[in-house]
């Protein structure tokens, strides 16, 4: 399976950063340290003809950890809002 970086585009609801439809495939993360999700590195899937990330349990947990500790991980990049 292919792996790619995805920029977080924002969203609404209680956990928008766990919704694959709120991400757009990109060539690099370009994010610096911060406090909110900027980009994730994930396996790709096609939803309604658009490449989106697969946000499985381990990646969702990594996203939550990065947000709560405000420390980037290899697959989750943060930025300042």
Buried (B, 14 or more C-beta within 10 A) or exposed (E): EEEBBBBBEEEEEEEBBBBBEBBBBEEEBEBEEBEBBBBBBBEBBEEEEEBBBEBEEEBBEBBBEBBEEEEBBEBBBBBEE
